[in-house]
Amino acid sequence: MENMELYILLVLLLFTLWFIRNTIKYYKGEKRNVKHLHRFAKEGEVEAQKHLSKRYHKGDMVKKSSQKAAFWSQKAAFSGDANAKEFLESIIKKK
């Protein structure tokens, strides 16, 4: 019990290192997901276009851009997705 403070500090240090490692791992995984979304969206996949549009609209792991959000939503809407068309209209109304 004499070294209780040392054990507590050691546990806190280990937890901090674990937390930092997992945060970096999550961040890299999300960046990889965005990269794949771009690839699939350029290939014409409607779901990827919708998700990319929403990410740009919210600024989720990409720089927030209403113009890019509208672009990807418009591509999905031209492919016949009704939800993308509604989302595009809401983006245009907010401008």
C-alpha positions, -999 to 999 in steps of 0.1 A, spaced: 0 0 0 30 23 3 33 26 -35 -4 30 -42 2 64 -59 27 48 -83 2 21 -92 -25 46 -99 -2 67 -120 9 36 -139 -27 26 -146 -35 62 -157 -5 62 -180 -15 29 -196 -50 40 -200 -39 73 -216 -16 54 -241 -44 30 -249 -69 58 -255 -45 78 -277 -37 46 -298 -74 38 -303 -82 74 -312 -56 75 -339 -67 41 -351 -103 53 -354 -93 86 -371 -72 67 -397 -101 43 -403 -125 71 -409 -101 88 -433 -98 55 -452 -136 52 -453 -139 87 -469 -113 77 -494 -133 46 -504 -165 66 -505 -148 90 -530 -137 61 -551 -171 44 -551 -190 76 -557 -168 84 -587 -177 50 -601 -214 59 -599 -225 41 -567 -256 59 -555 -253 50 -518 -217 62 -517 -227 95 -534 -254 100 -507 -231 93 -478 -204 115 -493 -229 143 -497 -240 140 -461 -204 140 -449 -197 172 -468 -228 188 -455 -220 181 -419 -182 184 -423 -177 149 -410 -140 140 -416 -139 163 -446 -139 201 -449 -175 213 -447 -187 224 -482 -223 230 -493 -212 231 -529 -196 196 -528 -226 183 -508 -249 196 -534 -227 181 -562 -228 146 -548 -264 148 -539 -272 160 -574 -253 130 -589 -273 106 -566 -306 124 -575 -298 120 -613 -294 83 -607 -330 82 -595 -327 84 -557 -357 103 -542 -340 108 -508 -310 124 -525 -334 148 -544 -350 159 -511 -316 163 -495 -305 184 -524 -335 206 -522 -329 212 -485 -293 221 -492 -304 246 -518 -330 262 -495 -304 267 -468 -281 286 -491 
